[in-house]
Structures are given as structure tokens and as C-alpha cells.
Amino acid sequence: MRKHIEESNQYHLMIMVKTLSELRTKYKIFAGIICSIIRTMVTFTWNFCDLLIIMVSIGLAERYKQLNEIVSYKISCNSTERINWRKIKEKYAIMNELVKEAE
């Protein structure tokens, strides 16, 4: 009985190995080319989206730096000219809307 079980297990193992080897050899060149093209397109799209996010983030960060420099300059400059806080606030609000759109 034990010998029968061992032979049965060996038989099932041989069938599994044979099936796996057949799966490896039954490769369709057309399906492989299509999968390769799709993989390349998906990779390109993924990298393009990452690059776009990076570029938008850098642009927004630079605009915030520019606005902060303008405010710092106007505060540190001891001129009698009034600071137009309304324009600065409007620019800041526009940039905040851009950040929300970028999210």
C-alpha cells in the first residue's frame, strides 16, 4: 500500500513537471510581442506621469519662493510706498487653487 502511494505521488509529480515544461515551450510569438508592446507603453505612461508631477511641483514651489521674496523685499524696504496686500493675497489664492488642482 505504501509503495502504491509513493508511486502515485511520483506519477503526479511527473505530470506536474511535464505540464510546467509544456507551458514554457508553448509560447506564442504574437502574444509575446503584444505583451511586450503593452508593457512598454504602460512603463512610458507611468514615467511620464511621474515626470509631469515633478515638473508641476517644481514650478509651484518656485512661484511660492518668488512670492515670498516679493513680500520680504517689500517689508524690508523702508520706503514710504504702501504694500498692496490685496494683490499679494490674490496671487497667493490663485497659487493655492493651482496646488489643489495639481493634487
Secondary structure, 3 states (H helix, E strand, C coil): CHHHHHHHHHHHHHHHHHHHHHHHHCCCHHHHHHHHHHHHHHHHHHHHHHHHHHHHHHHHHHHHHHHHHHHHHHHHCCCCCCCCHHHHHHHHHHHHHHHHHHC
